[in-house]
Amino acid sequence: MATRWGICSAGKISHDFLVALKTLPATEHQAVAIAARDLARAQDYAQKHGIPRAYGSYEELARDPDVDVVYVGVIHPEHLPVGRLFLGAGKPVLLEKPLGMNAAEVRELVQLARSRGVFLMEAYWTRFFPASERLHSLLSQGALGEVKVVRADFGAPLSGCPRMVQKELGGGALLDIGCYCVQLATMVFGERPESILASGFLQPTGVDETSSVILNYRGRRQAVITCSMLTWLPNQAAISGTKGIIQLPSELWSPTELVVNGQHEEFSLPPPSQPLNFPKSTGLRYEAQHVRQCLLQGLKESPMVSLAHSELVASILDEVRRQVGVTYSQDRA
């Protein structure tokens, strides 16, 4: 039986997710319904992507008995209320990152998913790329010895995008792109840092523009992170250990190549059937495959992006924002 996907929101990332689903066998994945607050937009997406049902409200999608799992691609401040809606309706949810605006929101969603016995996963698509799987395998095998330093940066000129600069829309570089760097460090070290040092600059709107972060872990291990919405950065990562180094030489959030102790490895992506909004978005297929496997096994959370992992990343981001000086209305709730 195919996993029947419901799509919540008719935004850019939802388009790319639907294109990615088309690279997978129709016997395994089908988009059966899409919802947007603008019915006409939902209908347009349904026609473009061959989806049988379109809804003008998220509540209708939550009530659809033929939906096995919902992909949620709404703006950041909507993640908590929309996540609540679908989990409350008993629907498994793949919710775009960040899972919540802060750690408190993440904890609320986690507690709701656990109390209802419903699957929930934060959509860190990066984690499921074949290159990331290879990276994790090498680390698990001890290929680098003891990992001592992780360096990661993510920067792009995004300050012209209203969603990035408006606080009420959940703007800021940390929640949108810096989280990928924190997630990488958390995946590598697998624990809470002993100390967090952060410094940065804010936009006039009060959201973070550029930040650098040092995460210090027990055993004199460290992650060094920079993110910016102002300018391009190298967008690379490096994991260095006592026995070697693994580099992600470009676009660390969607890696298709690794350099392992100087040896180059490539991992190709399938081509898209329609133009994409974001580069390499057919790579969203891998998280969809993972969610299907979790559901088939009756799991309530992912063993690769666990709910505890999401809570830890959110708590680190909270402290970074506190030091940089970014406060959202959700922080005062």
N, C-alpha and C positions, 0 to 999 in steps of 0.2 A: 504494500500500500504506500502511495506517495504521502509525504508530509505536506499537509495543506496549510499554506501560509496566508495569514491576513496581514495587510500592510497598513500601518497607521501613519498617515500624513502623505501628502503628494508633493513632497519637496525634492530637492536635488539628490539627496542621499538615497531616498526611496527609489527614485528612478534607477540609480546605479545598482542598488541591491536587486531590483527586478531584472536588470540586464545580466547581472551575475548569476541569478537563479537559472536563467535561460542557458547557461553553459553547462548545467547539470542535467542528468537524465530526467525527463518528464515523469518517468515511472517512480522517481524518488522525491521530486520537489515540484509543487504546483502552487502558484499564487491564485487563490480562489476569491479573494475579496480585498477591496481597498477602501479606506475611509479618509475623508478630509472634511474640514469644517465648511469648505466650499464644495458643494455637490458637483458643480460643473467641472471643477478641477479633478475631482475623483473620477468622474466619468471620462474625462479626457485621458487620464492615466490608464483607466481600465481598457479603453479602446486601443491606446498605443501599445499596451503590453498584453492584450488578450486575456484580461481578467474578467470573469463572468459577472461579478457583483460589485457595485459601487455604492457607497453610503455617504450621506452628508453629515454624519455625526460619528464620533468614536463609540458612543454608547451602542449604536446599531451593530457595529463590528464586534463589540464585546458580547453581544447576544447571539451572534451567528453560530449555530451549532456545528457547522461544517468546517470551522477554523480550528486547526490543531495547535497553532502557535502564532503569536503576533510579533512582527518586527516593528519596533517603534523608532521613528526617525524625526520626532518633533524637536523644537528648540529646547535648550537646556532647562529653563525654568518650568517647562511643562512635563519634564521627566517624572517628577514625583506624582502629580495628580493623574497623569495618564497611566503611569505604571500602577498606581492604586486601582484605577478603574479595571484594568485587565486582570490583574492578580485577584482582585475582589470577585471578578466573574469566573475565576478558576481557569483562566487562560495562561498557558506557558508564555513567557515573554523573553524576547531578545531585545534588550533596551540599549540604544546607542549610548556611548560614553559622552560625558560623565554620567554615571548612574544617578547621581543627584547633584544639587548645587553645593552640598557640603556633606560632611560625614554623618550628620544627624539625619538628613534625608535618605542617605544610603542605608543607614541602620533601620529606618522605618520601612523601607521597601524590603530589606532582607528579612526583617521580623514578620512582615505580612506574608511574604512568599513562604516562609517556614511554617507559619501558623496555618496557612491554607494548604500546605503540602503541594505547592505549585512551582514548577521550574522557572528560574530567573537567572539570566546571565547578562553581564555588561558586555557590550559589543566591541571589545578590543580585537578588531579583525586582524591586527598585526600578529597576534599570538599564534594564528592558525596558518599563516603562510608556510609553504614548504621550507623556505629559508629559515624561518623562526623555529620550525620543528627540528631542523638540522642543528641549529644553534643550541637548543635545549638538550638535544641528544648528546652533543659534544660536551656540554657542561656537566650533564649527568654522568658521563663516562670519566670525568676528571681530566679531560684533554688539556685543560689549562692549568692543572694543579689547583692551588688555592687562588681563587679570584681575589685580586687586591683593589683594582680600580675599574670603574665604569665611567666612561665619558659619553655624553649624548647631547646633541643640540637639534633644535627644530625652530627654524625661522623662515618667515615668508612675508612679503608686503601685503598685509591683509587689513590695514587700518582704514581702507576705503569701503570696507564691508560693514553696513550698519549693525549686523548681528554681532560683529566682533567688538564694536566700540560702545554699544549701548548697554548700560548696566542692567536695565530692566529686561533685556533679552539674554542675559547671562553672558555678556561679553567678557573679553580678556583672553590673553594668550595662554595663560596657565590651564584653564579649564578646557580650552579647545585643542591646543597642540602640545603644551608643556606636559600634559598628563601622559602622553605617549612615552616621554623620557622617564618620568617617575615610574610608570608601569614597567618599563624595561629594567630599571634598577631593582624594583621590587621582585620581578621575576628572577633576576640573577641572584640576589642576596637572600630572598625569601624570608625576610624578617624586618621588624621595625628598626629604623636607625636609632642610634643612641642620642644623636644630636642633629639638628637641622639649622643651617645658616643660610639666609636668603637676603638678597638685596636687589632692588630694581627701581623702575620708573613707571609712573602712571600716565595714562591718557588724561586730558582735561575732564573727561567724563567720569574718571575715578576707577576705571578698569586698568589692569596691569598691561603694560606695553612691552617691556623687556625685563626679564628677570634672570638672575643666575643663582643657582642653589648648590650647596654642598651638603650631602647626606653622609654622615659619619657612622659607620657600623662597628660593632665590637670586633676585636681582632685587628684593629688598625686598617680597616677597609673603607673605601670611600667611593661615592658616586658624585660626579660633577656635571651639572646640567645647566644649559642656557636655552631660553626660549624667547622669541620675539615676534611681534606682529608688524614690526616696522621695516624689516629688511630680510633679504635672503641670508641664511646661514649655511654652512656646509651640509647640514642635515645628515650627519654621519653619527655612527656610534662605534665605540671600541670597548671590548671587554678584555682586560689584561690580568693574567695570572702568573704564578711562579714558574709555569712551564710554557707560556706562549701568549698569543694575542689573537682574538677574532675581531675582525672589522666588518661593520655594515657600511659599505663605502658610499651609499647614497640612499635617500628617502627611507630613513630607518623605520618609519611607520608603515611602509609597504615594501619590505625588502625582497628583492629578487636576486641578490648576489651576496656572497660572503667571501671574505679573504681570511683563510685559516692558516696562520703562521706563514703567510706569503703565498699560499696556494689559493687560486681563484676558483670559486664554484658558482655556477649560475642556475637559476630556477625560473623557467619560463611560465608565463601566464597565458591562458586561452584568450583569443581575440574577442572583443565585444561584437554583438550583433547590431547594436545601435551606438551612436555617439555617447560618450560618458561626460559627466560633469566634473569628475575628479580623476586624476591619473591612476591607472592600475586598478580601477574599481572592480574588475572581474575577480580580483582577489577576495572580494566579499563572499565568494562561493565557499571558501574554506570554513568560515565560521558557520555558514548555513549547514554544511555537511556535518560539522561537529554537533550542532544543536540537534539535528536529526538522530545522530547516533546516541546522544544523551537521552532523548525522548524514547527511542526504541528500547533502551536499557532501563527505562523507568527512573532515571536519575532526576533529582530535584535541583541540582546545580552542576556546573561544569567542574571536572577535576583539574582543568587547565587554567581557567579564569574563575577561581572559586569566589564565593561571596565574601569570605574573609579577605581575599586578595583585594577585592573592590573596596572593602571597608578600610583597609590599610592605605591604599593609594589615596582615597578621599581624605583620610586623616592627615597624611603628609601634605597634601595640597592645602588643607585648612591652615596648617601652621605656616606654610610658605606665604599664603595670602595675608595672614596676620602680620607677619614680619614686613611684607612689602607694603601693606596698608590698604588692602582691597576688602571691602565689606559689602555684601549684598543684603537686600531686605530679608532674604531667607535666613540669614545668620542671626537675625534678631527675633525670629519666630519662637 
